[in-house]
C-alpha cells in the first residue's frame, strides 16, 4: 500500500494530470491492484472528461451511518473527518469507479454542487488542511494511491503531501525554461534529492534535441529519463471520455515502430519503474 504523488512547481498546464490518468489507467489494466487516483484540484474537469460523457460535476448523495445526506468526493470525506467517522473502506463509497474493484477516482474540490462556477473557498480551507489525513487513510485500503498534486497549492502543503508519499514524480516538459526550473528546484527542495523521487517528461517529443539520452546527461540522471510522449489519439480521447477504450485498443498493437505502440511502451515503462522502485524502497526500510 503506497502513495505515489505527481507534482511540479508549475501552475500552468504541463500535462501532469493527463500523465497521472495515463499511468493509473495502464496500471489498472495490467496489474491486479486496487488503485485510487486522487485529484487535489479546484473545479478542474480534466479527469472527468477522460472517463465520463455525462455531467457528473453535481455530486450524487449518499446516506452515512448517522442518517445524514453527504456529498461524494473530497467534500463528503471532509464531513467524515470532522465527525471522526473516516474509515479506510468508506472512501470507496465517495469515489467514482472506472474499473470495479480495480480503479477509482476521488474528485477534487468543486465547492458546491449547486454553484460550480463560484466555489465555497471557506469549505476548501477545510479540505486543504485535511488532504494528508485523507490520503493516509486511503492508503490503508488501496494498494496504490496516485495523487495529482495541484500546482496552485502552496509550498507548505505540497511538502506535507510529498513527505507522506512513498514516491514522488516531478513532471516537467522539454521546454528549456521548464527544465532549468526543475534543476533549480532540485537544488533547493529536499523532496527532489531522495531515492523516492524522480522526474518524468510530459508531452515528450523524441525528435527534439532534448531527447531522453540528452536529457539524462543534462539532468545528471542515472539511466534513461521517464517520458510520457505526446499522443494525438490520447489527447483526443481525454476530451471525449474514451481513455479506457483507447488504452484497451492500443494494448493490442504489435508494430514496434508505431507511434501508438511507443506511447504505450513508455507508459508501461513508468508503471514498471514505479512498482520496482516501491519494492526497493520497502526493502530498504526493512
C-alpha positions in Angstrom: 0.0 0.0 0.0 1.7 3.1 -1.3 1.2 6.8 -2.0 2.7 8.0 -5.3 2.5 11.7 -6.0 2.9 13.5 -9.3 3.8 17.2 -8.9 5.6 20.2 -10.2 6.1 23.9 -9.4 4.2 25.0 -12.5 0.7 26.4 -12.1 0.2 26.3 -15.9 -0.8 23.3 -18.0 2.2 20.9 -18.3 0.4 17.6 -18.9 0.6 16.5 -15.3 -3.0 15.5 -14.9 -3.2 13.6 -18.1 0.1 11.9 -17.2 -1.4 10.8 -13.9 -4.5 9.5 -15.8 -2.4 7.5 -18.3 -0.3 5.9 -15.5 -3.3 5.0 -13.4 -5.2 3.6 -16.4 -2.3 1.4 -17.6 -1.6 0.2 -14.1 -5.2 -0.7 -13.6 -5.4 -2.7 -16.8 -2.2 -4.7 -16.3 -2.0 -5.1 -12.5 -4.3 -6.8 -10.1 -4.3 -3.8 -7.7 -6.8 -1.5 -6.1 -5.9 1.9 -7.4 -7.3 5.3 -6.3 -6.5 8.4 -8.4 -6.8 11.5 -6.2 -7.3 15.0 -7.6 -6.3 17.9 -5.4 -7.6 20.5 -7.9 -10.3 23.1 -7.6 -13.0 22.9 -10.3 -10.9 21.0 -12.8 -12.9 18.8 -15.2 -9.8 17.2 -16.8 -10.1 13.8 -15.2 -13.9 13.7 -15.5 -13.7 14.3 -19.3 -11.3 11.3 -19.6 -13.9 8.8 -18.5 -17.5 10.3 -18.4 -19.5 11.9 -21.2 -22.4 12.8 -18.9 -22.1 15.8 -16.5 -21.2 14.4 -13.1 -20.0 17.7 -11.6 -23.0 17.6 -9.4 -22.2 15.0 -6.7 -24.6 12.3 -6.0 -26.0 11.9 -2.5 -25.4 9.1 0.0 -26.6 8.2 3.4 -23.9 7.9 6.1 -24.2 5.9 9.3 -25.8 8.8 11.0 -28.5 9.1 8.5 -27.3 12.5 7.2 -27.0 13.2 3.5 -23.5 13.9 2.4 -21.8 14.7 -0.9 -19.5 12.3 -2.6 -15.9 13.3 -3.4 -13.5 15.2 -1.3 -16.2 17.4 0.3 -18.1 14.4 1.5 -15.0 12.9 3.1 -14.3 16.2 5.0 -17.6 15.8 6.8 -16.5 12.3 7.9 -13.2 13.7 9.1 -14.9 16.2 11.4 -17.3 13.6 12.7 -14.5 11.1 13.3 -16.1 8.6 11.0 -13.5 8.4 8.3 -12.5 4.7 7.9 -10.4 3.2 5.1 -13.1 1.1 3.5 -15.6 4.0 3.4 -13.5 6.1 1.0 -14.6 3.8 -1.9 -18.2 5.0 -1.3 -17.1 8.5 -2.0 -15.1 7.8 -5.1 -16.2 7.1 -8.7 -15.4 3.7 -10.1 -13.8 3.2 -13.5 -12.9 -0.5 -13.3 -14.9 -2.1 -10.5 -12.7 -3.2 -7.6 -9.6 -2.0 -9.5 -9.6 1.7 -10.4 -11.5 4.6 -8.8 -11.2 8.4 -8.8 -11.6 10.7 -5.9 -12.5 14.1 -7.4 -11.0 17.4 -6.3 -12.8 20.3 -4.8 -16.0 21.6 -6.5 -17.0 23.9 -3.8 -20.8 23.5 -4.2 -22.8 21.0 -6.3 -25.2 23.9 -7.0 -22.7 26.6 -7.9 -19.8 25.1 -9.8 -18.5 28.4 -11.1 -18.3 30.0 -7.7 -16.8 27.5 -5.2 -17.1 27.9 -1.5 -13.5 28.7 -0.6 -14.2 28.6 3.1 -15.0 24.9 2.7 -11.9 24.5 0.6 -9.9 25.6 3.6 -11.2 22.6 5.5 -10.4 20.3 2.5 -6.9 21.9 2.2 -6.0 21.2 5.8 -7.0 17.6 5.7 -5.5 16.2 2.5 -2.8 14.4 4.3 -5.2 12.6 6.7 -7.5 11.6 3.8 -4.5 10.2 1.8 -3.1 8.3 4.7 -6.5 6.7 5.5 -7.0 5.8 1.8 -3.6 4.2 1.8 -4.8 1.7 4.3 -7.5 0.4 1.8 -6.0 0.9 -1.7 -2.8 -0.8 -3.0 -1.8 2.4 -4.8 -3.0 6.0 -4.1 -1.9 8.1 -7.0 -2.0 11.8 -6.2 -2.3 14.5 -8.9 -0.9 17.4 -6.8 -2.3 20.7 -7.9 0.3 23.3 -8.7 -1.7 26.0 -7.0 -1.3 24.5 -3.5 1.2 26.5 -1.5 4.7 25.0 -0.9 4.0 24.1 2.7 1.0 21.9 1.8 2.9 20.4 -1.2 5.8 19.5 1.0 3.5 17.9 3.6 2.0 15.6 0.9 5.4 14.9 -0.6 6.7 14.0 2.8 4.0 11.4 3.5 4.3 9.9 -0.1 6.2 6.8 -0.7 7.3 8.0 -4.1 7.3 11.4 -5.8 7.4 12.0 -9.6 8.2 15.6 -10.7 6.5 16.4 -14.0 8.1 18.8 -16.5 8.2 19.4 -20.2 11.0 19.7 -22.7 10.9 23.5 -22.8 14.3 24.8 -21.7 12.7 27.1 -19.2 10.9 24.2 -17.6 13.9 22.0 -17.5 16.0 24.8 -15.9 13.3 25.4 -13.4 13.4 21.7 -12.4 17.2 21.9 -11.9 16.8 25.0 -9.7 14.0 23.4 -7.7 16.0 20.2 -7.3 18.9 22.2 -5.7 16.6 23.7 -3.2 13.9 21.1 -2.4 14.8 18.1 -0.3 11.9 16.2 -1.8 13.8 16.0 -5.1 17.0 14.7 -3.6 16.0 11.4 -2.3 15.7 7.9 -3.7 12.0 8.1 -3.6 12.0 11.0 -6.1 12.4 11.0 -9.9 11.5 13.2 -12.9 9.3 12.5 -15.9 8.9 14.5 -19.1 5.3 15.1 -20.2 4.2 15.9 -23.8 7.5 14.4 -24.9 8.7 14.6 -28.5 11.6 12.3 -29.4 12.6 14.5 -32.3 13.5 17.3 -30.0 17.2 17.8 -29.3 16.2 17.4 -25.7 15.6 13.7 -26.2 15.8 11.0 -23.5 19.5 10.5 -24.0 20.5 14.1 -23.9 18.2 14.9 -21.1 19.7 12.2 -18.9 23.1 13.9 -19.4 21.8 17.4 -18.9 19.8 16.5 -15.8 22.6 14.2 -14.5 20.0 11.4 -14.1 21.2 7.8 -14.0 19.7 5.7 -16.8 17.0 6.8 -19.2 14.7 9.6 -18.2 11.0 8.6 -17.9 8.8 10.2 -20.6 5.1 10.5 -21.5 5.1 11.0 -25.3 2.6 13.4 -26.8 0.0 11.3 -28.4 -2.8 12.8 -30.5 -5.2 9.9 -30.0 -4.8 10.1 -26.3 -5.3 13.8 -26.0 -8.5 13.4 -28.2 -9.7 10.5 -26.0 -9.2 12.6 -22.9 -11.7 15.1 -24.2 -14.2 12.5 -25.4 -14.4 10.2 -22.3 -12.7 7.5 -24.3 -9.4 6.9 -22.4 -10.2 3.4 -21.1 -11.4 2.1 -24.5 -8.3 3.7 -26.2 -5.9 2.0 -23.8 -7.5 -1.3 -24.3 -7.3 -0.9 -28.1 -3.7 0.3 -28.2 -2.6 -2.6 -26.0 -3.1 -4.9 -29.0 -0.7 -3.1 -31.3 2.2 -5.3 -32.3 4.2 -3.0 -34.7 7.1 -1.7 -32.5 7.6 1.3 -34.9 4.0 2.5 -34.5 3.9 5.8 -32.5 0.9 4.5 -30.5 2.9 1.4 -29.6 5.8 3.6 -28.4 3.4 5.7 -26.4 2.0 2.7 -24.6 5.5 1.2 -24.1 6.7 4.4 -22.4 3.7 4.4 -20.1 4.3 0.8 -19.3 7.9 1.6 -18.5 6.8 4.2 -16.0 4.4 1.7 -14.4 7.2 -0.9 -14.1 9.6 1.8 -12.7 7.1 2.8 -10.0 6.4 -0.8 -8.9 10.1 -1.7 -8.9 11.1 1.4 -7.1 8.4 1.0 -4.4 9.6 -2.6 -3.9 13.2 -1.4 -3.5 12.1 1.3 -1.0 10.2 -1.2 1.1 13.2 -3.5 1.2 15.4 -0.6 2.3 13.0 0.1 5.1 13.4 -3.5 6.2 
